[in-house]
Amino acid sequence: MAKGQHIFVKSPNGWMTVGMMHHGIDLGDGTVIHFSGADKSTARVIRTSIKAFEWYRVSQPFPYERLIEFASYEFGSDVEKALRNRPQPSPLPPKDIKLRSSKEIINEAFKYLETTFRENKYNAARNNCEHFATYCATGHPFSLQVLKDYEYSERKSSLGGIIAIIVTEFQRYKLNPYAKSKDGWDYVGTSYRDKKSGYLYHEEYSEPYAPAAWSVCRSTNGSFEKINQTEVPYPVTPLVHYYRDKNNQVREEKISN
């Protein structure tokens, strides 16, 4: 992925999660800024390792240059039609949408770190992870996923269809950050070095969907102190991923840079 790029990951396959994606801004240093949390009261814009963001999936760049084709393939012809028509006023992007520079995208993402973006809490329809990423990238907050749900409810306004939409939207912000593995080793954190100061930084996950706890080692005695994620410098260099099994044994995975 490129520095300052809007990226996304698809949810695991399942009829209740078809079309669910999680979005963020790749900082290009092994970390991602994205809007996530366990529930509406805890969801906020956070910075995590790309390992936590991807959650054993593969991230992809958001295809602004072929947005209509992407919407048609991922969400269906009705979403494609809506994008082509673009009624006004509309939450859709303008036809002549342009990407900000990578530096502008990153600066915009950092502006909202530790906040709930444009509203006082996460809102699946108006203030979700995709709205955050598209706004950082273009200045226009839009969500193809929300449009898909709207178009679906317009075509199939059955109780079952509406319930499916509600369930998927309420689960959307639970996609990250936490990487539960299938091999018995759960991803629990990453260590980094700030080349400018030489300080070590550590990102640690203690429970599902809980934001990472960040700490820094500024001394030679190896002691770490807790810090707010806004105090983590940019860029940092990832050094080691850590994993833990059910017996509390820790495994390290060194990162080649």
N, C-alpha and C positions, 0 to 999 in steps of 0.2 A: 504494500500500500504506500501511497505517497503522503508526505507531510502535509497536514492541513486539508485532508480529504474527508468528505462525508462518506462513511462506510456503514454497512448493515450486515446483520446475520439473520438467517431464516430460523424459525422455530423448528423443533423436531416435528416429524410427520405426525399427523393426528387430525381427525375430522374437526375437532374443536379449535385447532390452531392453524388451519389452512390460511395462508395469507398474513400470518403474524410475523413481523420482523422487528428487530431491535436496532436502533440507529444511534450513531455517535460520530464524533470528530476525532480522526486519527491524528495524534500529535507527532507521529514519526519517530518517537523516542521509546517505543515500547509501551506507551500509555495512551488511553482514550478518554475523552470527556464525553459523558452521556447523561441522560436524564433517567434515573432509575431509583428503585427502592422496594421495600416490602409491602407497602400500602400507601394510600394517599397522604397519610400523615407523615410518613418518613421519606417519600420519594423526593429527590432533589437532584440537582446537577452535580455529578461527582466525577472524580478522576480515578481511573483504575488501570491496572495492567491490561494489555490487549488479551492476555490469557483469560482473565475473568470476563471480559467483554464477549469474547468468542464462545466461551463455555463449551469447548471441544467441538466447535463448528468452524466453518471457514468464512471469514469476513470478505465482503465484496465492495467495490466502489459503487456508489449510487450513480446510475447511468443518466445523468442530466441530458447528455447529447442524444439519447434515444428514449426519452421519457414516455412517449405515447406507446411505443412498441413494448417497453417494459411493463407499463400499466396493463396493456392488453393481455400480455402473456401471464402476468402474475395475478391479476385481479379480474380479468374478463372484458368483453367488448363494451359493456355499459360504462365502465370506468374510462376506457379509451374514448368513447363517444363524448363523455363529459369533458375530458381534457381537450378534445378537438373543438367543442362548442364554447367552452369557457364563458358561461353566463356572467354578467356583471349586475350587482356586486357578487363576488365569488371568493371562496377561500382557496381557489386554484391559482397556480402560478401564471404569470403573464406569458404570452407566447414568445416574447423576446427575452426570456429569462437569461440572466448572465451570472456566472460564478464570480465570487469575490476572489482575490488573490489568496494563496495559502496563508500568508502572514495575516491578512485581514480575518480569515476564517478562524484561525487559532486565537487571535486577540479577542474576537467576538465570543468564542467559547469560554475563554477564561473570565470574561466579564460576568458570566452567570454562574460561575463555580460556587457551590454551597447555597444557591438560591433555588426557588421553584419556578424559574424562568419567568413567564409573563404574567402569571396569576399567583394567588396565594397558596395553591396546591396543584398537584397533578390533576389533569382532567383528560380522560380518554378521547373526548371529542374535540377539545379546543387547545389542550396544552400537554401534548405527549412527547415522547422521545423523538418522533419524526418531525414534529413541529419545530423542536429545538434545533435539530440538525439541519433542516432545510433553511431555517432562518439564518443560522450561522453561515451557511454556504452561499445564500443568495439574497438575504434580506427579506424574503417572502416566506412566512411560516405556513406551510401546507402539509397535508398528510394524505397520501394515496390510500392508506389503510382505512382512514375515516371515510373517505369518499366511497371506497368499496362497500363498507358497511351501510352507508346511506343508500347507495344504489340498490343493494341487496334488499334492504327493508322496503324500498319503494316497489320492487318487483315481487317480493315474497313477504308480505306483511303478516305472516302467520305467527302465532304465539311461539312456536318452536324456533322459528327463524330469529325472532327478536331476542329470545332467551340466549340463543347461541351467540349472537352479536354481543350482548351484555357480558356474558361469561368471558369471551375472548378478550374484550376490552379491559375488563377488570383484572385479567391475568397478564396483560401486556407488560405492565411495569414490573412484573415479577420475573421477567426473563433473565435479568442480571442484577447484581454481580455475584455470582457464586458458581464455582465449577465442580459439580459432583461428578465423579468418574464412574466408569463401569468396571474398572479393574481393581477396585478396593483402595486406590490411592486418590484422595481428594486434594485438589489444588487449594493451598491455604495462604499463599502469599509470594511476594517477590522482593528481592533486595536490589537496590540501585546505588550508583555512585554519582555525585555531582562533581564533574571534572574540574570545575572552577574552584570550588572550596575544598574538594577532597572528602567531604562528609559522606557518610553512608546513610541511606534512607531505606526504611522497611515498610512494606505494605502487607497487612495481615488480615485474613478473614477468619472469624470465629464461629459464625453461624449462617445458615442460609439467608440470602437476601440482605444481610446486614452490610452497610457500607464498610469499606476497609478502615482499619485503624492504622494511622501512619505514625512513624517514629523516626528520630534522627540520632545518629551517633556523631558528636562533634569532638569527642575526646579520644585520647590514646588508650584509655582503660577499657574501651569496648562497651560502655554503658549507653543505653538508648533512652531518650525521653520522648514522651508523646507530644505530637504536634497536630495542628489543624492541617487539612489537606491543602489549604491555600498557601501554606508555608513551604510546600514542596517546590523546589526550583524547576525551571524549564530551560533547556532540556536536561534529562537525566539519562544515565546509561544503565540498562538492566544488566544484572550480574548473574542472579540465581533465582530459579523458581523452586518453591518448596511444596512438598506433598506430605500428607499424613494418612496413615491407615487406621483401622478401628482399634488397634492396640497402641495407638499414640506414637508409633514409630515414624520418624521423619526421613524423607528421601529428598535429595537435592538434585536439581537438573541445571547444570551450568549453561549459560547462554553465550553463544559465540557472537561477537560484535564485529 
